[in-house]
Amino acid sequence: MKKFLMATAATALMTGAAFADAHAKEVKIGVILGFTGPLESITPAMGAGAELAMAEVSESGALLDGAKVTSIRGDSTCIDAGAATSAAERLITSDKVSAIMGADCSGVTGAILQNAARPNGVVMISPSATSPGLSTAEDDGLFFRTAPSDARQGVIMTEILQDRGVNEVALTYTNNDYGKGLADAFQAAFEEAGGTVTISTSHEDGKADYSAEVGALASAGGEVLVVAGYVDQGGSGVIRAALDTGAFDTFYVPDGMVGEKLNENFGAEMNGSFGAYPGTDSEGAALFVELAKEAGFDGTGAFAPESYDAAALIMLSMQAAGSMDSADFKEHVIDVANAPGEKIYPGELAKALELIKNGQEVDYEGASAVELIGPGESAGNYQEIEFADGVYSTIKYR
């Protein structure tokens, strides 16, 4: 059941002081991603995805009776919680953003939530922070995510490995909230299904040589090396050392490792390896890819669809509340994301805004088949990838 009453929403839109105050005003939304750091090759398409939704809404003139939307970027660095918090505080206190699309990596997302968003009552919708710990974080109803928790990813990883007859793996993970959370979730799911993790060990990002880490992994053995790291950092370093020493020749790569940079780094050396990252073959996904192509970026990139959806949900929630104030619209995020209501796809944000203004309900499907469950996170869809002829491609959806 939707939590808002259509009549109440319509009245708020027509007569509410918050709505009237929005006339001809600028709505500022922060976009906090790791534009530098271990995911810097992925984040440009993520930022572009969010800003595509904002441009679509601004052009429509339908948000809060003509309010324009401005993106203000901040660099989370992905790994420096202090820098990420400072960036968020600047956006909130100086730039006066109404909400934050982000952050990206789980550790900095948690830091921003607790140190900047909660104290200032600002909504955050992350497209890619997947740590299971965020499901139970104290958030005052302000935090949502369009990417599924790694509790779900651990199950997907297990299914893919066992469908391929792999029952014994070595596991390495980046030493932070994302890596540890994913490693724990995967190991629990894999072992519950009867698999064996020969070793689970962390690696630090930023090292020039990972031969010692690979030596320990090789000694433990395993049919496949699972690398829960970052494509622009230690994850790729571990794979390079494993290939150079002959320790492993087949790898499983989860979401933080998937990006064009992986093809560039290894090419045909990765043939036969496989993995998965969030994605769907829904109608909305195809529409988003076309819109992204027209806008000049790759809509198939990891978390780009989820970024478009995160920004869209912020703006649709504002319309439902008749307000750009997080305290007002945080209650409407799940409402606009889920049934009942008319399904809304990429390119249809103007239509959604008009429906909401007229007191009608919407069910935002978006680019990633959005459905928010439990503590405001995505139920989760994944695309399985496989490397052949020097590149990866999607071979199945789960």
N, C-alpha and C positions, 0 to 999 in steps of 0.2 A: 504493500500500500504506500502510496505517496504520502509524505508527511504534511505537505502544505495543501490548504484548501484553495481551490481555484478562485473562488469569490474573494477570499482574503488577498490572494496574490494580485488579482485584477484591481482591487481597491487600492492596494499599496502602490501599484504602478500608476494609477490615475491621480491619486490624491496625496500619497505619502510625501512627507517632507524630504525624506532622503532622496526620493526619485526627483522631486522638483529641483533639489540642490544639484542634481547631476546634469541638468540641461547645459549643453554646449561646453561641458567640462571635459578635461582630459583624465582618462583612467590610466594610471601607470601600473604596469605589472613587471616585477623583477624576474629576470631570467638568469638564474645562478647555476652555472655548469663549469666543469673543469676545462676551460678553454686553454689552460696550460696544465701539464701533468700527464699521468699515465693513461688518460683517455682522450687526449687532445685531438687525435685523429677521428674520433667518433662524434665529439660534441658539436662541430660546426653544423652537421645535418640536424642534430637535435635542436639547436638554437633556431635554425631556419624553419624547422617544423612548427615550433611554438609561435614564431613570428609570422608564419603564413596564416595561422588561425587569427592572430591579432589584426593583420592587414585585411583579411576577409571581413571581419566584424567592423573595423573602422570604415571600410569602403561602403558597407551596407547602410551606415547611419542609423541602425536599428537598436543599438545598445543604449538603454537608459535615455531614450529620446534624443539621440544624436551625439552622445559622448564618443570621443575619439580615444583610441587605445594606443599607448606608447610603450614599447619594450625598453627596459633599462637593464643592461647586462651587468653581471658581477661574476668574477672568477672564483670558483670554489677551490681550485687547484686539485680537487678530488682527494687530496691526502692531508692537507694542512688545516686542521680544525680551527685554529686561531685566525688564519687568513680568511677562511670561509665565513666565520662568524663576523669578522670585521666588514667583509663585503656585504653581508646581509644587513648589518646594523646601518651601514651607509645608505643602502637602498631604502630601508624602513624610515630612518630618522631624518636623513637629508633629502632623499629623492621622493619620499612620501609615497612609496608604492602601496597599492591596496592589497596585493597578494604576491606570492612567489611561485613561479614555475621552476621547480627544482627542489633540492639540489640533485646531483647525480649519484655520487658514491655514498655508500651507507653511513660511513663514519662522519663525514662532514655534514650530511643531512641531519643526523641526530644532533650534532653540535649546534647547527643553526636552529633547529626546532627548539631545543631547550634554552639556548642562550640569547636568541633574538626573536624568533617567531612567537613563542609562548608569552614572554614578558610583554610583548607589544600587541598581542592578540591578532596576529597576521596569519591568514591561511597559507599553507604550503601544499602544492600537489607535485610530487616527484614522479618523473617518468621512468626512473631507473634505479632508485635505491631499493635494494631487494633483501636486505638483511631481515631474517625472521624476528630479530629483536625489536624492530620498528613496529611490529604488529601489536605489541603490548606496551609501547612507550607512552608515558603520560603526555597527552597532547591537547587537552582541553577542547577536543573536537575540531582542531585546526589542521590536522595532518591527514593527507590522502595520498594514494599513489596509483598510477595507471599501469604500473608493472607488477607482476605477481611476486609474492614472497619466495625466497629461496627454499622454503619448506616445500613448495610446489616444484621448484626446479630440481631439488634432490630426487624427487620421485620420477620426474621426466628423465633425468640422467640415468637412473637405474633401469628404467624401461628400455631406453635406447641401447644401453650396453648389453643387457640380457637378451634383447631381441636379436643382437648380433652374436650371441653365444659367448660373450665375455663375462667370466665369473671371477676374475682376479685382476685387480688394478693396483698401481701405486698412485699416490695422491699428493700433490703439492699445492699450496695455496698462499696467496699474498697475505702477509702478516698484518691484517687489519680487520675491521668489523665485517666487511663484505666477505673477505676470503675465509675467515674462521667460521662465520655463520653458514656459508655455503658448504664448506668442507664438512662441518658437523652434520648438516641436514642430509647431504649426500651419503656420508658414511652410515648414518643411522638407517636410511632407506635401503641402501645397497646390502648391508648386512642382514637387515630384516628379511630381505628377499633371497637370502642364501648366498650372497656374494662375499668375497674376501677382499679387504683392503690391506695389502701387505705392509704399507707404511703410510702415515699421514704426517707430513712435515711442512712447516712454513718456509717461505723464502722472503727475503727483504727486497724491496724495489731499489733500483738505482745502482746495482752492483755491475761491475764490468765483467765479472767471471762467475759463472754458476757451476763450475765443474765439481766443486765439493758437494753441493746439494744433489747434483745428478749422480755422483758416485754413491751416495747413501741410498738414493731411490733405486739405482740399478742393483745394489747389493740385496735389497729386499725383494726385487723382482716384481713381475706382473705382466700381463698380456698387453696392457695399455697404460699409458701415463696420463692421468687426469690432471690438467693444469688449470686450477682456479685462480687465475691471475689477471693481469692487465696487458692488452696487446701492445701498448706503447712502453711497457716497462719490463719488470722481472719475468712475467709470463713468457714473453718472447725470448728473453735471455735464457730461461730454462730449456725451452724447446731447442734453441740453437746449440746449447751445450750437449743436450741429449743426442741430437743428430750428429754433431761433430765427433762425439765419442762412440757412437753406435750403441748407446745404452738403450734407447728406444727408437722405434721407427713409426709407431702408431700412437696418436694422441687423441684424447677427448678434450674439446674446448667448449666451456660454457660461455655465458653471455658476455662477460668482461673481456673475452679474448676474440670476439667475432667482429671483424671489420676489414675493410679493404687493405689495411696495413698488413694483415696476416698473409694475404696473397703476395704483397710486395716483399715481405720479409723472407718468405720461404718458397713460394711457387710450387713446383712439382715435388719438392721434398716433403710436402704434406700430403701427397696423394695417398688415399686410403684412410686418412684420419677423418674424424667426424665430430659432431657436436650439436648444439642447439642454442637458440636465443629466442626471446619473445617475438611472436608474430602470428598472423592468421591469414587464411586465404579467403577472408570475408569480402563482401561487396565493397565495404568501406576501405579495405586495404588497397584494393585495385584503384579505386578512385583517388586515394591519397597519392599513390605512386605517380599517377598522371598529373595531378595538381603540382606535386613537387617538381616533376620534370619541367613543367611550364615555368616554374619559379626558379629553375636553375640549380637544383640540388637533388641528391639521390634519396628518394623516399623509401628505398629498401634498406637503408642503413639501420643498424641496431638502435632502437629506442627513438628514432625519428617519428614514427607514427604515434608512439606513446606521448611524445612531447607536444605534438599537435593536439592530442586529446586532453592533455593536462591543461593547456591554455584554454581550450574550448570550454571545458567544464567550469573553469573559473568565471568566464564571461557569461555563460548561460546561468550559472548560479546567481550572479549579480542581477541579471534580468529577473529571475524568479523572485528575488528578494526586493527588487526595486531599489537597490542600494549597492554602492561600491565599498561599503564597510564590511570587513571580514566578520565582525560580530553578527551582522545580519545575514550574510549570504552563506556562511559555513553550514547552516542547517539545511541548505538546499542542494548541496553537491551530490549526495546520494540520490536525491529526488530526481534530478535531471538526468542522471546517469542510467537509471534503471527503469524497467517497465512499472506501471503501464504508461502508454503515451505513444505518439507518433515517432517512428524510428527516424533518426537524423544521422546523415552521413557527411563525410568531408565535402565541402563546397555548399552545404545547406545550412550554414550557421545563421544567415539572414532569415531564412524560413523559420528556424527554431526560435529565434528572438521574437519574431512576429507572433508565432503561436503562443509563446509564453506571455507576451504582452496582452494577448486576447484571452488570457485565462485558461489556455489549453495546456495539456500535459505533453511532455516530450520524453522519449526514451533514446538517449544519446548512444548510438552504436559506434560512431566515429571511425577512426582508422585502425583501431585495434580490437574491435568488437567489445567495447567496454562493458563490463558488469562489475559493479563494486559490491563486495561482500564484507561481512564482519566489521572489522575496524577500518572500513573505508579503503580497501585495497582490491586490486584486480583479481578476479577468479583465476585468470591465467590461461593463455594460449601460447604454444611454442611451435617454432619451425625447426625441423631437423635438417642439418646440413651435412654435406659430404664433399671431400676434396677429390677432384679428378682433373687431369690436364692442367695442373698448376693453379686452379682456382676452386673456391667453394661455391656450391649452389644448393638451393633448398630442394629436398627430395620428398619431404613429407611434413604434414602438420599434425600436431597433437594437442 
